[in-house]
Amino acid sequence: MKKSLLVLALFGAAGMAQASSVTFYGHLDAGLQYDYSKTTGSQPHKVKSFTMQNGIETANFIGFKGVEQIGDLQVGFQLENSFELSSGNMTEPGKLFDRESRVFVEGNFGSVHVGRFGGLSSDESMDVVFGHYALGSGAAERGFAGEHVDIQDLAVQYQSPVIEGAQFFAMYANNQNDRLNANPSSTKGYFDQKNSHYYGVAVDYNANNIGAVIAYEQTKDANKQGQKDYFNIAGSYDFEVVNAFAGYQRFKSKGVGKQDTFT
């Protein structure tokens, strides 16, 4: 029996390169919290508690990122892990870099990213849609609308060069293990549409005091069940003394219905 294997090693250079510039960064957030509540009436009740809380404002995490110039290309990586400051426990057991784990290649063509990172409307890692438009502490976690796409494993994202303020994004993720877990002899792998998957496209514009973004995303569970569609459009104008903003999201979930949000 003869077998042939063709491998396109787009990120071979990124995997082997020794980054000439490596940055260690992170965020630590914890505090002591005292709670007191008292209820009167037929069933009086009083509670006093003094606790240590993790991530009061934002999550605790540490990260590493590096980049190396190879000819006309830049290759690099970014790794982020979240944890509980009070105990040192990982936020997501079993994942060393649960927030982000990616390599990228960047050149005149734009950049291509491979690994684990947030969807286009995710508040985690590479936030394309809501990065410019988060409002206040509550909206900073979910952008200007209530629905967003979480971090995706096995993801590929393309970012175009910025041309006169405009930039295009496209992203795809497919959990190739869905089919393999159900049938170990399956060889369809990464592009098998019976796996759970994610699609996303967006155009972002920032120039001349104007900011605008339009994005569409879709997620489906294994065997194309549980489809969810996310459509976001937002814009802003910087008057220098005040920044005016407006945003709209339509979220549609199969079997649940539609949800419209204006900001």
C-alpha positions as a Markdown table, in Angstrom:
| # | Residue | x | y | z |
|---|---|---|---|---|
| 1 | Met | 0.0 | 0.0 | 0.0 |
| 2 | Lys | 1.3 | 3.4 | -0.9 |
| 3 | Lys | 0.3 | 6.6 | 0.8 |
| 4 | Ser | 1.0 | 10.1 | -0.2 |
| 5 | Leu | 0.8 | 13.1 | 2.1 |
| 6 | Leu | 0.9 | 16.7 | 1.0 |
| 7 | Val | 1.4 | 19.3 | 3.7 |
| 8 | Leu | 1.3 | 23.1 | 3.2 |
| 9 | Ala | 3.4 | 24.4 | 6.0 |
| 10 | Leu | 2.4 | 28.0 | 6.0 |
| 11 | Phe | 3.4 | 28.5 | 9.6 |
| 12 | Gly | 6.5 | 26.5 | 9.6 |
| 13 | Ala | 8.7 | 29.6 | 9.9 |
| 14 | Ala | 6.6 | 30.9 | 12.7 |
| 15 | Gly | 6.9 | 27.7 | 14.6 |
| 16 | Met | 10.7 | 27.5 | 14.3 |
| 17 | Ala | 11.6 | 31.2 | 14.5 |
| 18 | Gln | 13.4 | 32.5 | 17.6 |
| 19 | Ala | 11.6 | 35.7 | 18.4 |
| 20 | Ser | 14.0 | 38.6 | 18.6 |
| 21 | Ser | 11.5 | 40.6 | 20.7 |
| 22 | Val | 9.5 | 38.9 | 23.5 |
| 23 | Thr | 7.2 | 40.7 | 25.8 |
| 24 | Phe | 5.8 | 39.4 | 29.1 |
| 25 | Tyr | 2.6 | 41.2 | 30.3 |
| 26 | Gly | -0.5 | 40.6 | 32.3 |
| 27 | His | -3.2 | 42.0 | 34.6 |
| 28 | Leu | -3.7 | 41.3 | 38.3 |
| 29 | Asp | -7.0 | 42.1 | 39.9 |
| 30 | Ala | -8.2 | 41.0 | 43.4 |
| 31 | Gly | -9.6 | 42.5 | 46.5 |
| 32 | Leu | -11.3 | 42.1 | 49.8 |
| 33 | Gln | -15.0 | 42.4 | 49.8 |
| 34 | Tyr | -17.4 | 43.0 | 52.8 |
| 35 | Asp | -21.1 | 42.3 | 52.3 |
| 36 | Tyr | -23.8 | 43.2 | 54.7 |
| 37 | Ser | -27.6 | 42.7 | 54.2 |
| 38 | Lys | -30.5 | 42.8 | 56.6 |
| 39 | Thr | -34.1 | 41.9 | 56.0 |
| 40 | Thr | -36.9 | 42.9 | 58.4 |
| 41 | Gly | -40.4 | 41.7 | 58.7 |
| 42 | Ser | -42.0 | 38.4 | 59.6 |
| 43 | Gln | -38.8 | 36.6 | 58.7 |
| 44 | Pro | -35.9 | 38.8 | 59.6 |
| 45 | His | -32.5 | 37.8 | 58.2 |
| 46 | Lys | -29.1 | 39.3 | 58.4 |
| 47 | Val | -25.9 | 38.3 | 56.5 |
| 48 | Lys | -22.4 | 39.5 | 57.1 |
| 49 | Ser | -19.5 | 38.2 | 54.9 |
| 50 | Phe | -15.9 | 39.1 | 54.3 |
| 51 | Thr | -14.4 | 37.4 | 51.3 |
| 52 | Met | -11.5 | 37.7 | 48.8 |
| 53 | Gln | -12.8 | 38.2 | 45.2 |
| 54 | Asn | -10.9 | 37.6 | 42.0 |
| 55 | Gly | -11.2 | 39.7 | 38.9 |
| 56 | Ile | -13.3 | 42.5 | 40.3 |
| 57 | Glu | -12.8 | 44.8 | 37.3 |
| 58 | Thr | -11.2 | 42.4 | 34.7 |
| 59 | Ala | -9.8 | 38.9 | 34.7 |
| 60 | Asn | -6.4 | 38.0 | 36.0 |
| 61 | Phe | -4.1 | 36.8 | 33.3 |
| 62 | Ile | -0.5 | 36.6 | 32.2 |
| 63 | Gly | 0.8 | 36.5 | 28.6 |
| 64 | Phe | 3.8 | 36.2 | 26.3 |
| 65 | Lys | 4.1 | 37.6 | 22.8 |
| 66 | Gly | 7.0 | 37.8 | 20.4 |
| 67 | Val | 7.8 | 38.7 | 16.9 |
| 68 | Glu | 10.7 | 38.0 | 14.5 |
| 69 | Gln | 11.5 | 39.7 | 11.2 |
| 70 | Ile | 12.3 | 37.1 | 8.4 |
| 71 | Gly | 12.9 | 38.8 | 5.1 |
| 72 | Asp | 9.8 | 40.8 | 4.2 |
| 73 | Leu | 7.7 | 38.8 | 6.7 |
| 74 | Gln | 7.0 | 39.2 | 10.4 |
| 75 | Val | 6.2 | 35.9 | 12.2 |
| 76 | Gly | 5.1 | 35.8 | 15.8 |
| 77 | Phe | 3.1 | 34.3 | 18.6 |
| 78 | Gln | 0.8 | 35.3 | 21.5 |
| 79 | Leu | 0.0 | 33.1 | 24.5 |
| 80 | Glu | -2.4 | 34.2 | 27.4 |
| 81 | Asn | -3.5 | 32.3 | 30.4 |
| 82 | Ser | -6.2 | 33.4 | 32.9 |
| 83 | Phe | -6.1 | 32.2 | 36.6 |
| 84 | Glu | -7.4 | 33.0 | 40.1 |
| 85 | Leu | -5.0 | 35.2 | 41.9 |
| 86 | Ser | -6.2 | 34.1 | 45.3 |
| 87 | Ser | -5.5 | 30.4 | 44.7 |
| 88 | Gly | -3.3 | 30.2 | 41.6 |
| 89 | Asn | -5.9 | 27.8 | 40.0 |
| 90 | Met | -6.5 | 28.0 | 36.3 |
| 91 | Thr | -9.8 | 29.6 | 35.3 |
| 92 | Glu | -10.4 | 26.8 | 32.7 |
| 93 | Pro | -9.0 | 23.5 | 34.0 |
| 94 | Gly | -7.1 | 21.5 | 31.3 |
| 95 | Lys | -6.1 | 24.5 | 29.2 |
| 96 | Leu | -2.8 | 26.1 | 29.8 |
| 97 | Phe | -3.5 | 29.1 | 27.5 |
| 98 | Asp | -7.2 | 29.4 | 27.7 |
| 99 | Arg | -7.5 | 33.1 | 26.6 |
| 100 | Glu | -5.3 | 33.0 | 23.5 |
| 101 | Ser | -2.9 | 30.7 | 21.8 |
| 102 | Arg | -1.9 | 31.7 | 18.3 |
| 103 | Val | 0.9 | 32.2 | 15.7 |
| 104 | Phe | 0.7 | 34.6 | 12.9 |
| 105 | Val | 2.5 | 35.7 | 9.7 |
| 106 | Glu | 2.3 | 39.3 | 8.6 |
| 107 | Gly | 3.4 | 41.0 | 5.4 |
| 108 | Asn | 2.2 | 43.3 | 2.6 |
| 109 | Phe | -0.7 | 41.0 | 2.0 |
| 110 | Gly | -2.0 | 41.6 | 5.6 |
| 111 | Ser | -1.8 | 38.9 | 8.3 |
| 112 | Val | -3.0 | 35.4 | 8.9 |
| 113 | His | -3.5 | 34.0 | 12.4 |
| 114 | Val | -3.9 | 30.4 | 13.5 |
| 115 | Gly | -4.8 | 28.9 | 16.8 |
| 116 | Arg | -7.2 | 29.7 | 19.6 |
| 117 | Phe | -8.6 | 33.2 | 20.0 |
| 118 | Gly | -11.8 | 35.2 | 20.2 |
| 119 | Gly | -14.4 | 35.6 | 17.4 |
| 120 | Leu | -14.8 | 38.9 | 15.7 |
| 121 | Ser | -17.3 | 40.0 | 18.4 |
| 122 | Ser | -15.6 | 38.4 | 21.3 |
| 123 | Asp | -14.5 | 40.5 | 24.2 |
| 124 | Glu | -11.5 | 38.2 | 24.6 |
| 125 | Ser | -8.2 | 38.6 | 22.8 |
| 126 | Met | -8.6 | 40.0 | 19.2 |
| 127 | Asp | -11.8 | 42.1 | 19.5 |
| 128 | Val | -12.6 | 43.4 | 16.0 |
| 129 | Val | -16.2 | 44.5 | 16.3 |
| 130 | Phe | -16.5 | 46.0 | 19.8 |
| 131 | Gly | -12.9 | 47.0 | 20.4 |
| 132 | His | -13.6 | 50.7 | 19.4 |
| 133 | Tyr | -17.1 | 50.9 | 20.9 |
| 134 | Ala | -17.2 | 49.4 | 24.4 |
| 135 | Leu | -19.3 | 51.6 | 26.7 |
| 136 | Gly | -18.7 | 51.6 | 30.4 |
| 137 | Ser | -17.8 | 48.8 | 32.7 |
| 138 | Gly | -20.8 | 46.6 | 31.8 |
| 139 | Ala | -20.6 | 47.0 | 28.1 |
| 140 | Ala | -16.8 | 46.6 | 28.1 |
| 141 | Glu | -17.4 | 42.9 | 28.6 |
| 142 | Arg | -20.0 | 42.5 | 25.9 |
| 143 | Gly | -19.5 | 45.5 | 23.6 |
| 144 | Phe | -22.6 | 47.6 | 22.9 |
| 145 | Ala | -24.9 | 44.6 | 22.6 |
| 146 | Gly | -25.9 | 41.6 | 24.7 |
| 147 | Glu | -24.7 | 38.7 | 22.4 |
| 148 | His | -21.2 | 37.9 | 21.3 |
| 149 | Val | -19.1 | 34.9 | 20.1 |
| 150 | Asp | -16.8 | 33.3 | 22.6 |
| 151 | Ile | -13.2 | 32.1 | 22.0 |
| 152 | Gln | -12.8 | 29.6 | 19.2 |
| 153 | Asp | -10.5 | 26.6 | 19.1 |
| 154 | Leu | -8.8 | 25.6 | 15.8 |
| 155 | Ala | -9.4 | 29.0 | 14.3 |
| 156 | Val | -7.9 | 30.8 | 11.2 |
| 157 | Gln | -8.3 | 34.5 | 10.7 |
| 158 | Tyr | -7.2 | 36.8 | 7.9 |
| 159 | Gln | -6.7 | 40.6 | 8.4 |
| 160 | Ser | -6.2 | 42.7 | 5.3 |
| 161 | Pro | -3.9 | 45.7 | 5.2 |
| 162 | Val | -5.4 | 49.0 | 6.2 |
| 163 | Ile | -6.3 | 50.9 | 3.0 |
| 164 | Glu | -7.3 | 54.5 | 3.6 |
| 165 | Gly | -8.7 | 53.7 | 7.0 |
| 166 | Ala | -10.6 | 50.5 | 6.0 |
| 167 | Gln | -9.7 | 46.9 | 6.9 |
| 168 | Phe | -11.3 | 43.6 | 6.1 |
| 169 | Phe | -11.4 | 40.6 | 8.4 |
| 170 | Ala | -12.4 | 36.9 | 7.8 |
| 171 | Met | -12.4 | 34.1 | 10.3 |
| 172 | Tyr | -13.2 | 30.4 | 10.3 |
| 173 | Ala | -13.1 | 27.7 | 13.0 |
| 174 | Asn | -14.1 | 24.0 | 12.8 |
| 175 | Asn | -13.8 | 21.5 | 15.6 |
| 176 | Gln | -12.4 | 18.6 | 13.7 |
| 177 | Asn | -12.6 | 16.4 | 16.8 |
| 178 | Asp | -16.5 | 16.3 | 16.8 |
| 179 | Arg | -16.6 | 13.7 | 14.0 |
| 180 | Leu | -13.5 | 11.9 | 15.2 |
| 181 | Asn | -14.9 | 11.5 | 18.7 |
| 182 | Ala | -18.0 | 9.9 | 17.2 |
| 183 | Asn | -16.2 | 7.8 | 14.6 |
| 184 | Pro | -12.5 | 7.4 | 15.1 |
| 185 | Ser | -12.1 | 6.0 | 11.5 |
| 186 | Ser | -13.4 | 9.2 | 10.0 |
| 187 | Thr | -10.8 | 11.1 | 7.8 |
| 188 | Lys | -12.8 | 14.1 | 6.8 |
| 189 | Gly | -11.2 | 16.3 | 9.4 |
| 190 | Tyr | -11.0 | 20.0 | 9.5 |
| 191 | Phe | -13.5 | 21.0 | 6.8 |
| 192 | Asp | -16.1 | 18.5 | 7.7 |
| 193 | Gln | -19.4 | 20.4 | 7.9 |
| 194 | Lys | -20.8 | 17.9 | 10.4 |
| 195 | Asn | -18.4 | 19.4 | 13.0 |
| 196 | Ser | -19.3 | 22.4 | 15.0 |
| 197 | His | -18.0 | 25.5 | 13.3 |
| 198 | Tyr | -17.8 | 29.3 | 13.1 |
| 199 | Tyr | -17.8 | 31.8 | 10.2 |
| 200 | Gly | -17.2 | 35.5 | 10.5 |
| 201 | Val | -16.6 | 38.5 | 8.2 |
| 202 | Ala | -16.2 | 42.2 | 9.1 |
| 203 | Val | -15.2 | 45.5 | 7.6 |
| 204 | Asp | -13.8 | 48.2 | 10.0 |
| 205 | Tyr | -13.2 | 51.9 | 9.1 |
| 206 | Asn | -11.3 | 54.4 | 11.2 |
| 207 | Ala | -10.2 | 57.7 | 9.7 |
| 208 | Asn | -11.2 | 61.4 | 9.6 |
| 209 | Asn | -12.8 | 61.3 | 13.1 |
| 210 | Ile | -15.2 | 58.6 | 11.8 |
| 211 | Gly | -15.4 | 55.0 | 13.1 |
| 212 | Ala | -17.6 | 52.4 | 11.6 |
| 213 | Val | -17.9 | 48.6 | 11.6 |
| 214 | Ile | -20.2 | 46.0 | 10.0 |
| 215 | Ala | -19.9 | 42.3 | 10.8 |
| 216 | Tyr | -21.7 | 39.0 | 10.3 |
| 217 | Glu | -21.0 | 35.9 | 12.3 |
| 218 | Gln | -22.5 | 32.4 | 12.4 |
| 219 | Thr | -22.0 | 29.4 | 14.7 |
| 220 | Lys | -23.4 | 25.9 | 14.5 |
| 221 | Asp | -23.1 | 22.9 | 16.7 |
| 222 | Ala | -22.2 | 19.5 | 15.4 |
| 223 | Asn | -24.4 | 18.2 | 12.6 |
| 224 | Lys | -25.5 | 21.8 | 11.9 |
| 225 | Gln | -27.7 | 22.0 | 14.9 |
| 226 | Gly | -28.2 | 25.1 | 17.2 |
| 227 | Gln | -27.4 | 27.7 | 14.5 |
| 228 | Lys | -26.9 | 31.3 | 15.8 |
| 229 | Asp | -26.5 | 34.4 | 13.6 |
| 230 | Tyr | -24.9 | 37.7 | 14.7 |
| 231 | Phe | -25.2 | 40.9 | 12.7 |
| 232 | Asn | -23.6 | 44.0 | 14.1 |
| 233 | Ile | -23.3 | 47.5 | 12.7 |
| 234 | Ala | -21.9 | 50.5 | 14.6 |
| 235 | Gly | -20.5 | 53.9 | 14.0 |
| 236 | Ser | -19.1 | 56.9 | 15.8 |
| 237 | Tyr | -17.9 | 60.4 | 15.2 |
| 238 | Asp | -15.3 | 62.2 | 17.3 |
| 239 | Phe | -16.3 | 65.9 | 17.8 |
| 240 | Glu | -13.1 | 66.3 | 19.9 |
| 241 | Val | -15.0 | 67.4 | 23.0 |
| 242 | Val | -17.5 | 64.5 | 22.8 |
| 243 | Asn | -17.7 | 61.2 | 20.9 |
| 244 | Ala | -21.1 | 60.3 | 19.4 |
| 245 | Phe | -21.9 | 56.6 | 19.0 |
| 246 | Ala | -24.7 | 54.4 | 17.7 |
| 247 | Gly | -24.9 | 50.7 | 17.4 |
| 248 | Tyr | -27.3 | 48.0 | 16.3 |
| 249 | Gln | -27.3 | 44.2 | 16.7 |
| 250 | Arg | -29.6 | 41.5 | 15.4 |
| 251 | Phe | -29.1 | 38.2 | 17.0 |
| 252 | Lys | -31.0 | 35.1 | 15.7 |
| 253 | Ser | -31.0 | 31.7 | 17.3 |
| 254 | Lys | -32.6 | 28.7 | 15.6 |
| 255 | Gly | -35.6 | 27.5 | 17.6 |
| 256 | Val | -35.5 | 30.6 | 19.8 |
| 257 | Gly | -36.2 | 33.7 | 17.6 |
| 258 | Lys | -34.7 | 37.1 | 16.9 |
| 259 | Gln | -33.4 | 39.7 | 19.2 |
| 260 | Asp | -32.7 | 43.4 | 18.2 |
| 261 | Thr | -30.5 | 45.7 | 20.3 |
| 262 | Phe | -30.0 | 49.4 | 19.7 |
| 263 | Thr | -27.5 | 51.6 | 21.5 |
